[in-house]
Amino acid sequence: MGALYCYLNGKTIPVSEAKVGVYDIGLLRGFGIYEAMRTFNRIPFMWNDHVERFHRSTEALKLTIPISDEEIHKVIAELIGKNIPEDKDAVIRFILTGGEAIGGIEFNPRTPTFYILVEPLEHLAPEVFAKGCKLIVHEHLRIFPGYKTTNYITAVLLQEERKKAGALEILYTFQGKVLEPATSNLFIVKNGKVITAKDDVLAGITRKVTIDLAKKEFEVEEREVSVDEMYAADEAFLTSSFKDIVPVVEVGGKKIGSGIPGPVTKRVIQLFHEFTVNYGQT
């Protein structure tokens, strides 16, 4: 494949030529919405759910999406064709800001900045799924936690600490409650019951699929989860658009359960694989 292409404000252009203005309110004030998904079999996964979440987030920030959902879908298909080899899947990201700032702090909703990036998906190493991963813990409640804003300041600052610890993710907790990893959702398992935080978290799309699949065989609860309850769990796993479902065997230096991926986690991973292996194929 040659140079990557992207979509920016109505045009498909090489990424190397894409530029956003220095007065863009997304850069000047960090005011923007981010949405991300992956493909299975080169088909955007759970497209309708992602678009619905994108609309909820943009409405919360009073932003205007400049093109239709159908046009966005066509652009993504074009970029997959240009950027992604036939045997690969894609990471899809789109970013919407208020456009050029007015007086440094306001924006015109009729002139947003909107761009779409499509890149080859890099899979996690197989041993991560076989052996499980570690999380570090940080006390943090995201601003507008129910919406996918471009504010990832805390996550960015903690990347060096995460890597030093050999951790896959950063788990946010707040006032004794388990919330979510920086770019994922967390589930725990206790006595065969699958449990995940309900409030003050982003409603992940892979999270939603996982809940629906797990309900076929297990009791599932969406509710407040305490930090103590998490450490006493039999199993844990995280869900993410770019990571799928990953067993969690250690949090904050403490072993979860037996310290290896558990049977419920393995079964949920299997259910997810069965759901996605032929996704979009007729």
N, C-alpha and C positions, 0 to 999 in steps of 0.2 A: 504493500500500500504506500501511496505517496503522502504528501502533506495533508494534515487534517483540515477539514472544513468545519465552519460553524455557521449558525444563523444569528444575525444581529440587525435588529430594526428593519426587517423587511428584505434583507439580502442574505444569500448564502455566499460566504467568502472564505478564503483561507484564514485559518486561525492567526497566522502571522500578520495578517493585514487588519485584524479586528481591533478597534480602538473604542474606548469609552471616555468621554470627556472628563477633564479634571474637576469640573464643577458638578458632576453627576452626584445627586444626593445619596446614592448608594455608597459612594466612596467618601463623600464629604461628611455625611452624618450616619453612615451605616444603616440606611433606611432601605430595606429590600426584603424580598421573599425568595426563597430557594426551594426548589422541588427536585427530587432525584428518584430514579428508578433504574432497573436493569432489564435486560431482555432474557427470555428463554426461547431458544429456537429462533432468535432474531426478532421475536415479537415482544413489544413492551409489556411487562408483567403487570397485571391488575391495572390497566390503563385508566379505566373509569374511576377507580378509587383514588388513584394519584391525582387525576384532574379535579375531582371533587375536593380533595384536600387543598390543592393549589388555589381553587376558587375561595374556599373558606379562609385561607391565609391572606389572600389578596384583599378580600372584603374587610378583614379585620384591620388592615393598614390603609384602607380606602384607596387602593391602587387599581388601575384599570389595565386589564389584559388587552393588548392592542390587536390581536388576531383571534380567530375562532378556535375552538378545540379541534375541529376538523383540520384546520390549516396547520396547527401545531403538530398533529399526528402525521400529516403529509411531509412536513419539514423533517421530522424525526426519521421517517422512512427514507427520505432522500439522503440524510446524513449517514444513516446506517449503511446505505448502499455505497456512499463515497468513502467512508472512514473505516468500515469494519470488514475484515476478511471473511469469506464465506463460512469458514469453520469456527468463527468466534462469536461470542455474545458481546453486548454493549453495556456501558454505563451511560446513562442519559441524565443530564443536569440542565435545568433551566432557571434563570435568574431574572427577576423583574424588580426594577427600582422606579422611583418617582421621576427619573430623568433629571434634566438640568435643574439645579437648585435655584430658587428665587429668593434673593436676599440672604442666601446662605442657609436658610432653614425651612423654606416652604417649597412646594412643587406644584406643577400643573398636571392634574391627572390625565389630561388629553395628550401629553407628550412623554410617555414613559420610555425607559430603556428596557429592552427585552432581548435576551440572547439565550441560545441553546447550544450546549456542548455535547458531543457524542464521541466517546472514546472506547477502545477495546477494554473489556472487563478482565481484570487480573484476579484470578481465583486465589483464595487462601490456600496455604500448604495443606495437603491431606492429613498430616499429623495433628493439625489443630482440631480437626473433627474427631480424629481417633483418640487423642489424649486429653482434649479439652484445653481451655485457655484460662489465663489469670486476668483479674481486674484490679486496678487500684481504686481507692475511694477518695472522693472529694466532696466537701460540704458545699452545695450550690443548688440554687433554684433558678432556672432560666427565666428571663423576662419573656412574657407571653409564651409560656411553656406549651400551650396547646396549638401553637402555630409554628410553621417552619420558616423562621426569619433567618437572615444572613448573619446574625450575631452568634459567632462561634468563638468569641474572645477567650473564654475560660478553657475550652477544648484545645485551642491552638497553644495557649501558654503551657498546658500540661503535657504536651506531646513528648518533650524530652524526659520528663519524669516517668511517663508511661513506658517509654522504650527502655530506660534504665532498669525498670522493674521487670522487664520481659512480659509486660501485660498487653493484651489485645485492645482493651478499652478502659475508659475512666467511668466509674460508677458514681453518679451524683446521688447524694443523700441529703436530707434536710430535716432538721429538728427531729431526729430519730426515725424518720421515714425513708424507705427506699424509693427512689424515683426512677431514674433511667440512666443507662450509659450515655456518653456524649453523642454517639451517632447510632444508637440501638435502643431496643427495649429489653428488659430483663424479666424472666420468669423464674419462679422457684417451684419445687415439687416437694410436698410433704404428705406422707402416707398415701401416695398415689394421686393426690390432688394437685392440679396445676393452678398456680396463683400468680397474678401480675398486678402491678400498681394501676390504679384507675385514674386518679386525679393528678394534676400538675405534671403531666407527661405528654409528649407528642404521641398521638394515636398512629403508630406505625402501620404501614400497609402489610408488611410481612407479619407483624404482630397480629393484625386482624385475621389474616389467612391461617396463622398458627392456631389462634383461638378456635376458629371454625373447624379446623381439622381435628384438633385435640378433643373437642366436645363429642366427637363420634365415639370415643373410647374412654375418656376420662372426665371426671368432674373438673370444671374450670371456674375459677373465681376471679373477678376483677374488683379489687378493693384496696384499701390502705394496707401496706406491708411494712412492718417495723424492721429496723436494722437487726435487732436480736432474732427476730423470726427468720430472716434471711440466713444468718449464720448458723441457725439450727436446722436449716433445710436438709432434706435428703439428697436433692439434686438442684442444679440451676442451669439455665441456658439463656442465651441472648438471641434476638432476632433482628435482622437488618436487611435492607434492600441489597446491599453489596456483599454481605457476609452470609446470607441465608440464615440457618440455625446452627449455632455453635455451642457445644457444652461448656459450662463454666465450672471449673474444679477448685479454684482458689480466689478469694476476694479479700483484699487488704491484708494479705499474708496469712489468712486463715483458710484452712481446708474446708471445702463444702462436701458434706456427706462423707463418702469413702475416698474422695479425692480422684475418682475416675468417672467418666461419663456413665450415668445411670440408665436403667432399663426404660423408664418413661421418656427420658430425653432421646434415647436411641429410637424409640418407636415414633415419637413426634417427627424426628428427622426423616425417618422412613416414609411417613405419611406425606411429608412435604415433598420428598423426592418423587413419590408416586404422582403427586398433584402437578409437579412442574416438568417431569421428564418429557412428556409429549405436549406441553403447553402450546396452544395455538394451532395444533396439527389436527386436520380433519380426516 
